[in-house]
Amino acid sequence: MKKSVKFVSAILSGVMALSLAGCSSGSSNKKVVKEAEAVLEEITSLDYKSMKARDAYSKQYIDMVKSISKDEMNVLLWSKAKISVDSDSVKTKKGKTTCEATVDIIEYKTLVKVFTKEYRMDEFDDDDEAMEAMKEIIDKVKEKDYTSIDVTLEFEEDDGDYLLENGDEIFQDLFFEVFQQVDGNPYVEKSKENQEKEKARRESIESAAAEDD
């Protein structure tokens, strides 16, 4: 009888431990998802001050966002972005935590196409009038005409906090997709250059990790 009691107690203790571990993991996942959402909300709201405070982006990218944020049209376009973080994708390996997310944004090409179909630039008396017309057009753009961009966020845990590690890569994934749609955009070549540097950096890290395994 005593053996049976001990046996049952051992099983219950194991179940309890697994349950607590599951709760801990779930709590961590929620924290990662929340941080990922915060990162993407800062970027899509062109909040360069918060981005700078993270210390996860190159200065040139912070300067780009600062410049972009001065244009009302850019602010309006990015404010329409839709963020979705996959909570089931959170993974931790060798102290690095990653999660997948998708950002849906309005294509510039779609916006221009719809706008030119309904208006001619010479029919506006000033820029304010044209901006009001553009706002109406943006509200008419349907979700099926949005561009979906998948991003992977990488974090390092530090005393329970999750610190973004690949800010430049996320910036490139999001903004290069948009910039390349605009002919003559000054950010395109710079973005290409930095994409190549980031790609080389990631390949180097993956190669080192493979050697460790």
Protein Blocks (a to p, Z undefined) as FASTA:
>chain_A
ZZmmmmmmmmmmmmmmmmmmmmmmmmmmmmmmmmmmmmmmmmmnopaklmmmnopacfkl
mmmmmmmmmpmklmmmmmmpccdddfklpcceehiacdddddddddfklmmmmmmmmpcf
klpfbfklmmmmmmmmmmmpcfklpccdddddddddeehiacdfklmmmmmmmmmmmmmm
pghiaklmmmmmmmmmmmmmmmmmmmmmmmmZZ
